[in-house]
Amino acid sequence: MAFDFKNALLRTPSKSVANAISSKEISPDYGEILKEHSAYKDALKSIGLNVITLPPLEEFPDSMFVEDPALTFSNGCIVLRPGAKSRFGEKGSLALELANQFEIVLFVEEGTVEGGDVLRIGNHCIIGLSDRTDKVGANSLSEKLSKLGVTSEIAITPPGVLHFKSDCCLLDENTIFCTEKLYETGFFAGKNYEIIKVPVGEEVAANSLRVNETLFVPNGFEKTDLLLSQRYDLKFLTVDEVGKVDAGLSCMSLRW
């Protein structure tokens, strides 16, 4: 299953996170983002994951968001090519760390592609084209995924949305939680997925994270709580500071 994990890899926020990319032009508070990251780490540990925590990279303000430069699977990993110039160098350091965890380490060598644009459903991935992921990068990633036995298809991330997974997440083997904006693209029409729409006004909750039997959800969304709590075991986490730099729950870890 795409949410059945034993391990997670995180990177401690750097003090330079105050200079991380933000479409809102807001800087997070370093002390507060450390608290959010620590609570996130503790939450993963509390459900039994082995959590590996890497040291901060001060030269890369966004480096705590380890999901964008790589993808991890039970049988190997793929090092990606971030589309933001300030993040491109993150992949080198991360590749060295991943080589300690995986025998198979593959590299996307053309175009740009970030993990935030990749939604995994079982042994299948949807790759969303965006300002950070281009067609060349998506096709290159598709080729690497096939070597790990993973199929893929390409979608279009809605205009004005940073990453494909900014507007959707996997709830279970066949259910996707997505915003009205993503739903209206028509990508999911005719496909064999159950779609649950994110309540209007709570679009940030689209970047929730299913890990084993727990669905981690951003704190503060009452309609989402009412909508999902009857079917899933919800655990709410605060990501107020993380959200200032256009990130969310899925961004802060690699899981396998």
Residue frames as qw, qx, qy, qz and C-alpha x, y, z in Angstrom:
[[0.000, 0.886, 0.463, 0.000, 0.00, 0.00, 0.00],
 [0.381, 0.624, -0.013, 0.682, 1.09, 3.57, -0.66],
 [0.294, -0.750, 0.187, -0.562, 0.66, 4.52, 3.00],
 [0.930, -0.359, -0.066, 0.032, 2.12, 1.45, 4.73],
 [0.356, 0.755, -0.405, 0.373, 5.46, 2.62, 6.13],
 [0.835, -0.369, -0.275, 0.302, 8.12, 1.52, 8.57],
 [0.564, -0.222, -0.015, 0.795, 10.63, 4.34, 8.13],
 [0.178, 0.951, 0.233, 0.095, 10.67, 8.10, 7.72],
 [0.608, -0.001, -0.011, 0.793, 13.53, 10.46, 6.91],
 [0.054, -0.963, -0.264, -0.002, 13.38, 14.09, 8.05],
 [0.541, 0.282, -0.152, 0.778, 15.77, 17.04, 8.07],
 [0.308, -0.641, -0.414, 0.568, 15.96, 19.50, 10.95],
 [0.253, 0.926, 0.227, 0.163, 15.03, 23.05, 9.88],
 [0.579, 0.112, -0.099, 0.801, 17.94, 25.42, 9.36],
 [0.133, -0.614, -0.293, 0.720, 18.02, 28.92, 10.80],
 [0.017, -0.197, 0.444, 0.874, 18.03, 30.09, 7.19],
 [0.098, 0.481, 0.862, 0.129, 14.44, 28.81, 6.85],
 [0.046, 0.719, 0.295, -0.627, 13.47, 32.44, 7.42],
 [0.138, 0.543, -0.423, -0.712, 14.61, 32.93, 3.81],
 [0.387, 0.175, 0.892, 0.158, 12.68, 29.98, 2.38],
 [0.066, -0.178, -0.567, -0.802, 10.56, 30.50, -0.73],
 [0.119, 0.484, 0.707, -0.503, 7.19, 32.06, 0.11],
 [0.116, 0.501, 0.578, 0.634, 4.51, 33.14, -2.33],
 [0.309, -0.849, -0.429, -0.022, 3.01, 35.05, 0.59],
 [0.342, 0.615, -0.266, 0.659, 6.34, 36.84, 1.18],
 [0.626, -0.692, 0.126, -0.338, 6.17, 35.87, 4.86],
 [0.357, 0.455, -0.764, 0.287, 9.09, 34.56, 6.88],
 [0.789, -0.419, -0.439, -0.096, 8.45, 31.76, 9.39],
 [0.382, -0.783, 0.397, -0.288, 9.62, 32.07, 12.98],
 [0.462, 0.412, -0.781, 0.088, 12.58, 29.73, 13.45],
 [0.180, -0.184, 0.802, -0.538, 11.68, 28.74, 17.01],
 [0.687, 0.181, 0.328, -0.622, 8.07, 28.03, 16.10],
 [0.763, 0.405, -0.397, -0.311, 8.90, 26.04, 12.99],
 [0.209, 0.357, -0.875, 0.250, 11.27, 23.94, 15.10],
 [0.440, -0.010, 0.670, -0.598, 8.34, 23.19, 17.42],
 [0.784, 0.336, 0.009, -0.522, 6.11, 22.18, 14.51],
 [0.588, 0.465, -0.657, -0.084, 8.83, 19.97, 13.07],
 [0.021, -0.276, 0.868, -0.411, 9.50, 18.35, 16.45],
 [0.621, 0.111, 0.482, -0.608, 5.79, 17.63, 16.98],
 [0.766, 0.435, -0.285, -0.379, 5.63, 16.12, 13.47],
 [0.380, 0.425, -0.812, 0.126, 8.62, 13.90, 14.23],
 [0.262, -0.136, 0.787, -0.541, 7.12, 12.80, 17.56],
 [0.742, 0.230, 0.180, -0.603, 3.83, 12.01, 15.85],
 [0.716, 0.417, -0.523, -0.202, 5.53, 9.70, 13.35],
 [0.177, 0.324, -0.864, 0.342, 7.42, 7.99, 16.16],
 [0.479, -0.069, 0.556, -0.676, 4.21, 7.58, 18.16],
 [0.865, 0.249, 0.047, -0.433, 2.71, 5.34, 15.48],
 [0.901, -0.176, 0.377, 0.120, 5.79, 3.14, 15.36],
 [0.684, 0.701, -0.088, 0.181, 7.94, 4.54, 12.57],
 [0.724, -0.293, 0.068, 0.621, 11.71, 4.46, 12.71],
 [0.209, 0.972, 0.111, 0.013, 12.55, 8.14, 12.21],
 [0.704, -0.006, 0.087, 0.705, 15.92, 9.19, 10.77],
 [0.001, -0.973, -0.170, 0.153, 16.67, 12.88, 11.31],
 [0.681, 0.348, 0.049, 0.642, 19.30, 14.60, 9.18],
 [0.344, -0.492, -0.188, 0.778, 21.16, 17.72, 10.31],
 [0.292, 0.871, 0.236, -0.319, 20.17, 21.15, 8.94],
 [0.606, 0.243, 0.323, 0.685, 21.63, 22.55, 5.72],
 [0.101, -0.708, -0.211, 0.666, 22.08, 26.27, 6.31],
 [0.093, -0.278, 0.487, 0.823, 22.96, 26.96, 2.68],
 [0.209, -0.255, -0.758, -0.563, 19.54, 25.68, 1.58],
 [0.303, -0.118, 0.357, -0.876, 16.65, 27.46, 3.36],
 [0.775, 0.014, -0.111, -0.622, 13.99, 25.03, 2.07],
 [0.392, 0.333, -0.857, -0.017, 15.94, 21.85, 2.79],
 [0.359, -0.066, 0.766, -0.529, 13.69, 20.70, 5.65],
 [0.757, 0.343, 0.160, -0.533, 11.15, 19.83, 2.94],
 [0.302, -0.390, 0.830, 0.262, 12.87, 16.59, 1.94],
 [0.649, 0.370, 0.657, -0.102, 10.00, 15.23, -0.15],
 [0.463, 0.826, -0.016, -0.322, 10.65, 17.60, -3.06],
 [0.160, 0.711, -0.644, -0.234, 14.20, 16.43, -4.00],
 [0.078, 0.233, -0.968, -0.055, 13.47, 12.67, -3.80],
 [0.817, -0.134, -0.137, -0.544, 10.95, 9.83, -3.82],
 [0.116, -0.364, 0.901, -0.205, 11.30, 6.70, -1.71],
 [0.847, -0.022, -0.296, -0.441, 9.81, 3.23, -2.13],
 [0.847, -0.417, 0.314, -0.098, 10.34, -0.06, -0.32],
 [0.905, 0.117, 0.267, 0.309, 12.65, -1.31, -3.08],
 [0.561, 0.152, 0.159, 0.798, 14.61, 1.84, -3.91],
 [0.038, -0.800, -0.260, 0.540, 14.56, 5.61, -4.28],
 [0.509, 0.594, 0.329, 0.529, 14.73, 8.27, -6.97],
 [0.301, -0.499, -0.089, 0.808, 16.66, 11.52, -6.63],
 [0.354, 0.801, 0.478, 0.069, 14.79, 14.31, -8.42],
 [0.402, 0.174, 0.129, 0.890, 15.67, 17.68, -10.00],
 [0.039, -0.685, -0.506, 0.522, 13.97, 20.53, -8.12],
 [0.359, 0.692, 0.433, 0.452, 12.44, 23.24, -10.26],
 [0.196, -0.980, -0.020, -0.006, 13.35, 26.10, -7.93],
 [0.577, 0.624, -0.369, 0.375, 16.92, 27.24, -8.62],
 [0.214, -0.670, 0.503, -0.503, 17.61, 27.89, -4.94],
 [0.827, -0.260, 0.396, -0.303, 16.72, 24.26, -4.16],
 [0.814, 0.459, -0.339, -0.108, 18.61, 22.50, -6.94],
 [0.276, 0.557, -0.718, 0.313, 21.68, 21.82, -4.78],
 [0.652, -0.354, 0.448, -0.499, 19.71, 19.98, -2.10],
 [0.954, 0.158, -0.111, -0.229, 19.63, 16.78, -4.11],
 [0.543, 0.521, -0.607, 0.254, 23.39, 16.14, -3.85],
 [0.158, -0.386, 0.701, -0.578, 23.47, 16.01, -0.05],
 [0.779, -0.036, 0.297, -0.550, 20.24, 14.05, 0.11],
 [0.840, 0.353, -0.381, -0.155, 21.49, 11.49, -2.42],
 [0.294, 0.440, -0.762, 0.374, 24.45, 10.68, -0.15],
 [0.426, -0.192, 0.618, -0.632, 22.11, 10.08, 2.77],
 [0.855, 0.173, 0.049, -0.486, 19.73, 7.95, 0.72],
 [0.638, 0.437, -0.634, -0.006, 22.61, 5.76, -0.43],
 [0.040, -0.309, 0.820, -0.481, 22.97, 4.72, 3.20],
 [0.583, 0.081, 0.525, -0.615, 19.36, 3.53, 3.25],
 [0.825, 0.434, 0.177, -0.315, 18.80, 2.03, -0.21],
 [0.644, -0.143, 0.610, 0.440, 20.68, -0.34, -2.49],
 [0.390, 0.504, 0.561, 0.528, 18.94, 1.11, -5.52],
 [0.050, -0.714, -0.154, 0.681, 19.31, 4.88, -6.00],
 [0.485, 0.504, 0.528, 0.481, 18.12, 6.22, -9.35],
 [0.165, -0.471, -0.034, 0.866, 18.52, 9.77, -10.67],
 [0.431, 0.815, 0.388, 0.007, 16.30, 11.96, -12.83],
 [0.547, -0.264, 0.253, 0.753, 18.84, 13.63, -15.11],
 [0.129, 0.281, 0.461, 0.832, 16.68, 15.77, -17.40],
 [0.288, -0.638, -0.419, -0.578, 14.12, 18.49, -16.91],
 [0.110, -0.289, 0.555, -0.772, 12.74, 19.40, -13.50],
 [0.648, -0.375, -0.574, -0.331, 10.46, 17.47, -11.18],
 [0.136, -0.390, 0.594, -0.691, 9.61, 17.80, -7.48],
 [0.159, -0.143, -0.964, 0.157, 8.11, 15.23, -5.14],
 [0.244, 0.327, 0.462, -0.788, 5.31, 17.59, -4.18],
 [0.529, 0.344, -0.285, -0.721, 3.92, 16.99, -7.66],
 [0.423, 0.142, -0.876, -0.182, 3.81, 13.20, -7.30],
 [0.692, -0.217, 0.321, -0.608, 0.78, 11.46, -5.80],
 [0.171, 0.220, -0.957, -0.075, 1.32, 7.75, -5.18],
 [0.786, -0.056, 0.153, -0.596, -1.63, 5.37, -5.26],
 [0.965, -0.029, 0.261, 0.007, -0.49, 1.80, -4.66],
 [0.647, -0.182, 0.463, 0.578, 2.06, 0.97, -7.35],
 [0.361, 0.665, 0.438, 0.486, 0.96, 3.89, -9.50],
 [0.282, -0.455, -0.159, 0.829, 1.95, 7.56, -9.48],
 [0.286, 0.868, 0.367, 0.172, 0.22, 10.64, -10.82],
 [0.498, -0.189, 0.045, 0.845, 2.79, 13.29, -11.82],
 [0.153, 0.896, 0.392, -0.145, 1.40, 16.80, -11.96],
 [0.497, 0.380, 0.125, 0.771, 2.95, 19.32, -14.32],
 [0.278, -0.893, -0.286, 0.208, 3.47, 22.65, -12.56],
 [0.158, 0.951, -0.242, 0.114, 5.82, 25.60, -12.33],
 [0.414, -0.654, 0.633, -0.033, 8.24, 23.22, -10.59],
 [0.613, -0.030, 0.779, 0.130, 7.72, 20.09, -12.72],
 [0.396, 0.534, -0.340, -0.666, 8.02, 20.18, -16.49],
 [0.914, 0.261, -0.041, -0.308, 7.13, 17.61, -19.17],
 [0.571, 0.526, -0.612, 0.150, 10.74, 16.53, -19.69],
 [0.121, -0.393, 0.752, -0.515, 11.22, 15.93, -15.98],
 [0.759, -0.013, 0.358, -0.544, 7.91, 14.09, -15.68],
 [0.877, 0.365, -0.258, -0.177, 8.77, 11.79, -18.57],
 [0.367, 0.509, -0.713, 0.314, 12.22, 11.12, -17.13],
 [0.398, -0.276, 0.658, -0.577, 10.68, 10.32, -13.75],
 [0.877, 0.141, 0.067, -0.454, 8.17, 8.00, -15.41],
 [0.723, 0.440, -0.532, 0.037, 11.07, 6.04, -16.91],
 [0.103, 0.406, -0.762, 0.493, 12.79, 5.71, -13.51],
 [0.639, -0.140, 0.417, -0.632, 9.55, 4.70, -11.80],
 [0.894, 0.230, -0.232, -0.308, 9.10, 1.85, -14.27],
 [0.496, 0.422, -0.714, 0.257, 12.47, 0.43, -13.16],
 [0.156, -0.185, 0.743, -0.624, 11.02, 0.13, -9.64],
 [0.060, -0.312, -0.942, -0.105, 7.87, -1.53, -10.96],
 [0.099, 0.578, 0.464, -0.664, 5.74, 1.61, -10.59],
 [0.311, 0.559, 0.586, 0.497, 3.40, 2.81, -13.34],
 [0.126, -0.462, -0.190, 0.857, 2.64, 6.49, -13.87],
 [0.277, 0.700, 0.539, 0.377, 0.57, 9.05, -15.72],
 [0.265, -0.006, -0.063, 0.962, 0.82, 12.81, -16.16],
 [0.037, -0.807, -0.586, 0.058, -1.74, 15.36, -15.00],
 [0.219, 0.568, 0.032, 0.793, -1.90, 19.15, -15.01],
 [0.299, -0.416, -0.546, 0.663, -1.64, 21.03, -11.73],
 [0.108, 0.879, 0.456, 0.091, -4.20, 23.87, -11.71],
 [0.334, 0.596, -0.069, 0.727, -2.84, 27.39, -12.39],
 [0.266, -0.700, 0.207, -0.629, -1.81, 29.19, -9.22],
 [0.898, -0.416, 0.085, -0.119, -1.28, 25.94, -7.30],
 [0.142, -0.759, 0.629, 0.083, 2.34, 25.28, -6.26],
 [0.025, -0.258, 0.960, 0.102, 2.31, 21.48, -6.33],
 [0.537, -0.165, -0.683, -0.467, -0.16, 18.81, -7.38],
 [0.527, -0.341, -0.742, 0.237, -0.30, 17.55, -3.79],
 [0.025, -0.016, 0.287, -0.957, -1.00, 21.05, -2.51],
 [0.549, 0.017, -0.076, -0.832, -4.55, 20.27, -3.68],
 [0.889, -0.056, -0.295, -0.346, -4.93, 16.55, -3.02],
 [0.177, -0.477, 0.829, -0.230, -3.88, 13.58, -0.94],
 [0.560, -0.032, -0.799, -0.218, -4.49, 9.85, -0.70],
 [0.585, -0.424, 0.297, -0.624, -6.96, 8.81, 2.02],
 [0.763, -0.156, 0.619, -0.104, -6.95, 5.05, 1.37],
 [0.520, -0.061, 0.734, 0.433, -6.23, 2.59, -1.44],
 [0.260, 0.463, 0.690, 0.493, -8.90, 4.09, -3.69],
 [0.094, -0.896, -0.432, 0.037, -9.95, 7.42, -2.20],
 [0.443, 0.209, 0.002, 0.872, -8.52, 10.85, -3.01],
 [0.155, -0.805, -0.392, 0.417, -9.23, 14.02, -1.04],
 [0.428, 0.173, 0.312, 0.831, -9.04, 16.93, -3.48],
 [0.067, 0.437, 0.191, -0.876, -10.01, 20.56, -3.83],
 [0.540, 0.684, 0.420, -0.253, -12.80, 21.76, -6.07],
 [0.201, 0.825, -0.351, -0.395, -10.16, 23.55, -8.17],
 [0.134, -0.369, 0.886, 0.245, -8.31, 20.30, -8.91],
 [0.480, 0.315, 0.804, -0.153, -11.53, 18.35, -9.39],
 [0.461, 0.765, 0.198, -0.404, -12.71, 20.85, -12.00],
 [0.009, 0.580, -0.658, -0.479, -9.70, 20.10, -14.21],
 [0.863, 0.250, -0.109, -0.426, -11.55, 16.89, -15.13],
 [0.214, 0.520, -0.827, 0.011, -8.48, 14.71, -14.61],
 [0.267, -0.103, 0.896, -0.340, -10.29, 12.27, -12.31],
 [0.706, 0.277, 0.074, -0.648, -13.36, 11.95, -14.53],
 [0.869, 0.300, -0.304, -0.249, -13.91, 8.36, -15.63],
 [0.345, 0.430, -0.779, 0.300, -11.14, 7.03, -13.41],
 [0.726, -0.350, -0.584, -0.096, -11.74, 4.37, -10.81],
 [0.285, 0.067, -0.551, 0.781, -11.17, 6.56, -7.75],
 [0.261, -0.789, -0.554, 0.043, -13.55, 7.67, -5.06],
 [0.268, 0.399, -0.078, 0.874, -13.23, 11.45, -4.76],
 [0.332, -0.751, -0.497, 0.279, -14.01, 13.35, -1.58],
 [0.273, 0.724, 0.073, 0.629, -13.94, 17.10, -2.04],
 [0.374, -0.118, -0.438, 0.809, -12.20, 19.35, 0.45],
 [0.043, -0.818, -0.534, 0.211, -14.71, 21.69, 2.13],
 [0.308, 0.751, 0.128, 0.570, -14.69, 25.18, 0.60],
 [0.245, -0.883, 0.180, -0.357, -12.50, 27.49, 2.66],
 [0.727, -0.540, 0.423, -0.003, -10.41, 24.60, 4.03],
 [0.783, 0.579, -0.227, -0.019, -8.26, 23.96, 0.96],
 [0.012, 0.699, -0.681, 0.220, -5.08, 23.77, 3.05],
 [0.716, -0.227, 0.590, -0.296, -6.42, 20.50, 4.48],
 [0.862, 0.453, -0.146, -0.176, -5.96, 18.91, 1.04],
 [0.469, 0.539, -0.647, 0.266, -2.33, 18.35, 1.98],
 [0.762, -0.463, 0.335, -0.306, -3.09, 15.77, 4.64],
 [0.288, 0.523, -0.802, -0.014, -0.93, 12.67, 5.06],
 [0.941, -0.187, -0.035, -0.279, -2.00, 9.05, 5.49],
 [0.198, 0.533, -0.798, 0.199, 0.61, 6.99, 7.38],
 [0.114, -0.046, -0.974, 0.189, -0.38, 3.42, 8.24],
 [0.145, -0.588, -0.795, -0.027, -3.70, 3.61, 10.10],
 [0.177, -0.679, -0.303, 0.644, -3.45, 7.34, 10.91],
 [0.360, 0.702, 0.339, 0.513, -4.47, 10.30, 8.79],
 [0.367, -0.405, -0.182, 0.818, -2.48, 13.38, 9.78],
 [0.159, 0.792, 0.476, 0.348, -4.44, 16.55, 9.08],
 [0.219, 0.335, -0.166, 0.901, -3.49, 20.23, 9.45],
 [0.159, -0.428, -0.692, 0.560, -4.96, 21.68, 12.62],
 [0.093, 0.363, 0.169, -0.912, -7.93, 24.05, 12.61],
 [0.335, 0.058, -0.569, -0.749, -10.31, 22.67, 9.98],
 [0.472, 0.035, 0.658, -0.586, -13.62, 21.73, 11.61],
 [0.770, 0.369, -0.042, -0.519, -15.50, 20.84, 8.42],
 [0.531, 0.442, -0.720, -0.058, -12.72, 18.47, 7.37],
 [0.141, -0.213, 0.851, -0.459, -12.80, 16.90, 10.84],
 [0.646, 0.187, 0.439, -0.596, -16.54, 16.25, 10.56],
 [0.718, 0.484, -0.291, -0.406, -16.22, 14.96, 7.00],
 [0.575, 0.440, -0.689, 0.035, -13.38, 12.49, 7.56],
 [0.221, -0.422, 0.732, -0.487, -13.48, 11.45, 11.22],
 [0.847, 0.005, 0.271, -0.457, -16.21, 8.84, 10.66],
 [0.919, 0.369, -0.135, -0.024, -13.99, 6.90, 8.26],
 [0.659, 0.439, -0.390, 0.470, -10.44, 7.60, 9.40],
 [0.656, -0.584, -0.256, 0.403, -8.35, 7.88, 12.55],
 [0.288, 0.845, 0.010, 0.451, -7.41, 11.57, 12.45],
 [0.613, -0.493, -0.172, 0.593, -4.50, 13.22, 14.22],
 [0.224, 0.947, 0.141, 0.182, -4.21, 16.99, 13.91],
 [0.673, -0.221, 0.000, 0.706, -0.86, 18.74, 13.64],
 [0.041, 0.926, 0.095, -0.362, -0.11, 22.46, 13.57],
 [0.659, 0.161, 0.355, 0.644, 1.61, 23.67, 10.39],
 [0.075, 0.954, 0.231, -0.176, 1.04, 27.41, 10.68],
 [0.218, -0.774, 0.400, 0.441, 4.71, 28.34, 10.26],
 [0.485, -0.024, 0.772, 0.410, 5.31, 25.65, 7.64],
 [0.387, 0.703, 0.592, 0.080, 2.38, 27.06, 5.67],
 [0.013, -0.903, 0.050, 0.427, 4.03, 30.47, 5.50],
 [0.058, -0.564, 0.668, 0.481, 6.58, 28.97, 3.10],
 [0.676, 0.316, -0.341, -0.571, 4.03, 27.15, 0.92],
 [0.303, 0.222, -0.926, 0.046, 4.59, 23.76, 2.52],
 [0.760, -0.304, -0.018, -0.574, 2.55, 21.16, 4.39],
 [0.785, -0.385, 0.446, -0.191, 2.50, 17.78, 6.09],
 [0.951, 0.257, 0.134, 0.108, 3.65, 15.63, 3.19],
 [0.432, 0.832, -0.258, 0.235, 6.64, 17.88, 2.43],
 [0.285, -0.790, 0.474, -0.265, 8.50, 17.26, 5.68],
 [0.621, -0.346, 0.703, -0.037, 9.35, 13.57, 5.32],
 [0.523, 0.322, -0.700, -0.365, 10.31, 10.77, 2.99],
 [0.699, -0.204, 0.524, -0.441, 8.55, 7.55, 3.92],
 [0.597, 0.308, -0.682, -0.289, 9.05, 3.89, 3.03]]
